[in-house]
């Protein structure tokens, strides 16, 4: 039987990227609007990533500095790597470990396609506590999503068939839109209750029912 593969973005999908970032901003600048800083950071980061091949820890440091400058704030001395240093404490969404474990029980192979560094992702995978067959990170392939190299590398390394593959992610910009352009079957994890006209195979509020959803999209053997 052809292997069934589920690929995942990590931060925002499996791990609380927004909460982790917001908490760091609130600690650095307790009198500032952490949500406004988060929105600004989110706008600035893609330009820092684009076409430069930087390690994600460097991306975070540079974007943090740019965000602070735009908001007329100073990064406290010694806090240039505050986001990278805080990542180990970012919480895993509660339903994620059981959902991934159930997928493995049902025979799915799992891979992570992440805009991050291997050492940072490994910390989060240990926190999740469910093994994966493969992880592909931006700093090792020299490309950040919404570029499509993550998927090119995934299919090249695994030989996975597209008919037996589903990509699962929360970010419309980084994952669902480029996945649609590639003709991939994508499940949007819409934790924020957003609206979108982008094509997707399914939309879920979290991963609680993901195993059943993937079984419906790519049925296993009878």
N, C-alpha and C positions, 0 to 999 in steps of 0.2 A: 504493500500500500504506500502511496505517496505521503511523505511527512506533511503534517499540517503545522504551519508556522504562524504564530502571532508575534508581531513586532510592536514595540511600545516606545513612545517618548517617555522619559522619566519625570522630569520636573514640571509640575502642574498636572500631570496625569497620575503618577504613582506617589509622588512626594509633593508636599505643600510648598511650592515655589513662592506663591504670593505671600503666604504667611511668614515664611522664612525671611524674605526680602523686607517685608513691612516691619517685622520685629527688629531687624538690624537698623533700619532707618530710624525707628522710634528710639532705639538705644543711643544711636549716634547724635540725634538731634531731637531731644524730647519735646522741644517747644515748636517744632515744625509740623506740618501736615504730612504724616507718613504716607497717606493714600495719594496725595498729590505728587510726592516724590516717587512713589512707585509707578504712577502713570508716566511721569517724565522719564524715568529710567527705562521703562518699557519702550518708549518712543525712540530713545537714543541707542539702545544696545545693538539693533540690527546694523546700523551704520558702522559701529566699531567692529563687528564681526565680519562684515562683507569683504571678501577677497584678500584677507590679510594673513590667514593661517595662524592667528594668535592662539595660545593656550587659553582656555576659558577663564582660568584664574586671572590672567592678564586682562581679558575682556571685562571681567567684573571690576577689577581695580580701575581701569581706564574709564569705564562707564560711570562708576561711582564718583570719580573725580569730576567728570563732565556734568553729571547730574547736580553735584554740589555747586559747581561754578554757575550753572544756569539758575539755580535757586538762590544764589548769593549766600552760600554757606561755605564753611571751611571743614574739610575732612580733618578730624582730630589727629594730632601726631601719633604715629604708630598704628593707625586704623586704616591704612591704605588697602589692606587685604581683609577688611572686616567681613565682606560677603563670603569670600572663600573660606575664611576661618569659621564662619557661623554655619556653613552648610551641613556639617556633621550632625548638628542638632535639629535640622529641619525635619518636621514630623512626617511620617508615612501615613497616608490616608488610611483610616481604620479598616476598611473593607479590602484593601489591596492584598495583604498576605494570603488570606483565605481564597480570594478569587484566583490568584496566580497558582496557588497550590492545587485548586480544583482543576484548572486547565491542564496542569501537568498530569494529574490523575486521569484525565480524559485523553491523554496521549498527545497533547499539543506540545510543540517545541517553542521556546520563548527566546526572544532576542530584544535587546535594548538598543535603540538608535537615538543617541543623545548629543545635544549641543554642549558638551562638557569635556572634562579631562578624565582619564582612566582612574586616577587616584581618588578624585571626588566621587565619581560614580560608584566605585567599589565600596566606599563608606556607606552610601545609600543602599546598595544592594545587600550589604551585611545587615542593615537595619530592617530591610524588607524580609530577609530570612528565607527567601525562596530561590533556589538556583536557576540560572538561565544558561542556555546553550551558547550564547554569543552576545557580545556587547561591542558596539561600534560607536566611537566617540569622535567628536569634531577635531580635537587636537591631534589625533593620530592619522586622520585622513585629509586634513588641511581644508576642510569645508564645513560650513555651518548651514543647517536648514534655514530657510526654505530651498537652498540648493539641493539637488537631488542625489548627490554622491553617496549619502548614507544608504539609500536604497540600491544604487548601483553596486556598492560594495557588498551589501547583504545578499543580493541575488547571485553575485559572482562567487562569494565564499560558500554559500549553502547549496546552490543549485535548486533552490526552492521554486516550485511552480506557482505562478501567480494565481491560478485557480484554487490553490490550497493555502493561500496566504491572506491574512487580514492585518491591517495596521490600526493601532489603537492610540489615540492621542487627544489632548485637550486643546491644543493650540490650532486655531484656524489658519493663522499666518504661516506658522512653521511646518505644519504637518498636513492638515486636511486639504488646504488649497493645492500644495504641490502633489500630494497623493492623488487628488482628483485629476490633475494634469497628466499624471503617469498612468491613469486608468486603474489605480489600485482600489481595492475594496477597503474602505476606511470606516472605523467606528469613532464617532466624535463623543468624547466624554465632556459633556457640557455642565460642568460644576457650577457655573455662574449664571445659568439660565439665560444665556445670550440667544440672539436671533441670527440666522444666517441662511442664505440661499445656496450655499456651496453644496455640491453633490456629496452625499455620504451614504454608506450602506446601512447605517443605523446610528441612532443618537441615544445616549444614556446619561443619566444624571451622575452616576458614579459606576464603579466596577461590580457592584453587588450582583447584577444579573448578567455580567459579561460571559461567563461560561455558557449559559443557555443561548445567548445571542450569537456567539461564535459557532455553536453547534448548529444553529439554524442556518447560518451563512455557509458553513463548510461542514456538512454532516460527516460523521465518522462512519466506520463500517457497521453494517446492520447486525 
